[in-house]
Amino acid sequence: MIKSHKGQFSIEFALVIFVIVAALLAMQGYFKRALQGRWKKTADDIGEQYSFENTDSSMTLVVNTTSTTVTNTTEINGTTNTTVRTDFNETTSQWGYENVAGW
């Protein structure tokens, strides 16, 4: 009688682990949808903070672009070499304000 129960604990333990893993795999879709729902709610809450009617803003953007072209011509032993180089410089500045009225 003792020999028949020798591996019973191992089989029961493996069966319990198998049932738990199978239950978690079956519930995977529910966990995924719950997490997606929470992310959507959070994103919707963030999106509701901005109201076009309650926002007053003024922004100024200034872009300055300059270019310099240098042409160098040299003659050596009857051969003329011309080198052209163009340098570009751009500066961007932005300033302003934005006021959002409280709810």
URZIZI-V230578 format. One record per residue. N is the residue number from 1. PHI is phi in radians with two decimals (* if undefined). OMEGA is omega in degrees with one decimal (none if undefined). Layout:
N:PHI:OMEGA
N:PHI:OMEGA
This chain:
1:*:179.7
2:-1.18:-178.3
3:-1.13:-177.7
4:-1.29:-179.4
5:-1.76:-172.6
6:-1.07:-178.2
7:-1.78:-175.4
8:-1.14:-179.4
9:-1.09:179.5
10:-1.10:180.0
11:-1.17:178.7
12:-1.12:179.6
13:-1.12:178.7
14:-1.13:179.4
15:-1.17:177.6
16:-1.13:177.9
17:-1.08:179.1
18:-1.07:180.0
19:-1.14:179.6
20:-1.13:179.4
21:-1.11:179.4
22:-1.12:178.5
23:-1.15:179.0
24:-1.14:177.5
25:-1.15:179.1
26:-1.19:-178.3
27:-1.58:-176.4
28:-1.00:179.2
29:-1.10:178.7
30:-1.16:177.1
31:-1.09:-178.9
32:-1.11:180.0
33:-1.16:178.0
34:-1.13:178.6
35:-1.16:178.0
36:-1.12:177.8
37:-1.11:178.6
38:-1.14:177.5
39:-1.10:-179.8
40:-1.12:179.1
41:-1.09:178.5
42:-1.10:178.8
43:-1.14:177.9
44:-1.15:178.2
45:-1.14:178.2
46:-1.18:-177.5
47:-1.18:-178.3
48:-1.38:-178.0
49:-1.28:-177.6
50:-1.61:177.0
51:-2.29:-178.2
52:-1.07:-177.4
53:-1.21:-175.6
54:-1.76:-177.4
55:-2.01:176.9
56:-2.13:-177.8
57:-2.54:175.5
58:-2.58:179.6
59:-2.21:177.1
60:-2.16:178.8
61:-2.14:179.8
62:-2.11:178.1
63:-2.10:177.2
64:-1.93:179.0
65:-2.16:175.8
66:-2.24:175.8
67:-2.35:179.8
68:-2.22:178.5
69:-1.98:179.3
70:-2.04:177.4
71:-2.00:-178.7
72:-2.14:179.4
73:-2.06:178.2
74:-2.25:178.0
75:-2.18:179.8
76:-2.25:178.3
77:0.91:176.7
78:1.47:178.8
79:-1.83:-179.6
80:-1.73:176.1
81:-2.01:178.0
82:-2.09:177.7
83:-2.08:178.4
84:-2.08:177.6
85:-2.26:177.8
86:-2.09:178.3
87:-1.87:178.0
88:-2.01:178.0
89:-2.37:-179.3
90:-2.27:177.9
91:-2.15:179.5
92:-2.07:177.1
93:-2.24:178.4
94:-2.42:176.3
95:-2.64:-179.7
96:2.73:-179.4
97:-2.56:175.3
98:-2.59:178.3
99:-2.03:176.7
100:-2.00:-179.9
101:-1.22:179.2
102:-1.28:178.9
103:-1.43:none
